[in-house]
Amino acid sequence: MATQRIIDFLATRRPEGPCLVVDLDIVRENYEHFEKALPASRIFYAVKANPAPQILSLLASMGSNFDTASVAEIEMALNAGATPDRISYGNTIKKERDIARAYEYGIRLYAVDCVAEVEKVARAAPGSRVFCRILADGEGAEWPLSRKFGCVPEMAVDVLRAAHQLGLDAYGVSFHVGSQQTDLTAWDRALADTKGVFDLLAKEGINLRMVNMGGGFPTRYLKDIPTAQAYGEAIFDALSRHFGNRLPETIIEPGRGMVGNAGVIKTEVVLVSRKADNDNRWVYLDIGKFGGLAETMDEAIRYQIVTPRDGDTLEPCVLAGPTCDSADVMYEKAPYPLPVSLTIGDEVLIEGTGAYTTTYSAVAFNGFEPLRSYVI
Ligand SMILES: *Cc1c(COP(=O)(O)O)cnc(C)c1O
């Protein structure tokens, strides 16, 4: 959302070129909503969503923990003031020497999803806590993360047993229901699978203690979304249904839901043209798929676009970026309605862009500089 602070910043600073502006007040509010919605869960902010130092410092000062995917992200979280016990190495695909670096930094919490990864952790980070990621179907998510990470629940039993046998602390199970998940029942299905893993291992005397319920909490793009409170209630109900009154420790890892609505991209119309009379208009912005809007891939994420001519008649158009790559088209299969009067030089705001934009932006592809960001 373009808050008054963001609008004032753009009006007074008039930054040249496309840029992201993030309002820290909104990040603070989001963190408080998550805390209130799931008071018994520890929050691990997914650093990859937006690793701006000011965001990490704010969250560290509020007591957040951090889910990291690389040694560089671990260093960012440490620099922001988080102690190692508040950082997880949540990527299931790690080099053994990176695990060793993380261990030197004091990180003792690792994600795994196969025995080979358990063996690496056992060698490079002996005695650490590990949780095994299980596959989730990703249904109901606009940006599914299924397939690449996790194993089936039956295999998670083998993975965690191997961890136990190799002297690691078989701590729990994790899943990710898919990003921008708007189906509140998605957590219920994953928690049913999780309980199955807990039960099978308990029979062998291995008592898991933690469920990492991942991210997936949505941010508002074009459609309304349920509140954090509604998510909290649905998740708490599902936990109670499957675990009864012996609730495990829980973790959530919001990324998009923590920062998405805190950021707005300012961009400018470079060209409006047609390929033939009676054909769709093409609107070219000075930002595209390679400049930070990578999540428009397959037109998955549809952002809210605000123009200075809103209120005029709308006409669908193809929306494209400025680079010389024909893949640099954001919306074409489902054209985007924009005012007919929109013209070259108009400044346009793309809302809800606080997550997964700056970090996806290419470095100097076609000579365009990476997306600049201002955190206010
Ligand atoms: C990306 C990621 C997240 C954040 O997901 P969102 O849908 O942005 O909340 C959380 N956990 C893990 C392990 C991730 O890879």
The ligand as an ORCA input file, in Angstrom:
! r2SCAN-3c Opt
* xyz 0 1
  C      10.509    -18.683      1.081
  C      10.327    -19.411      2.356
  C       9.481    -18.895      3.347
  C       8.643    -17.662      3.155
  O       7.515    -17.947      2.429
  P       6.368    -16.843      2.221
  O       5.376    -17.549      1.392
  O       6.989    -15.679      1.575
  O       5.835    -16.511      3.567
  C       9.400    -19.588      4.535
  N      10.108    -20.721      4.752
  C      10.931    -21.240      3.828
  C      11.688    -22.461      4.148
  C      11.068    -20.603      2.608
  O      11.875    -21.123      1.689
*
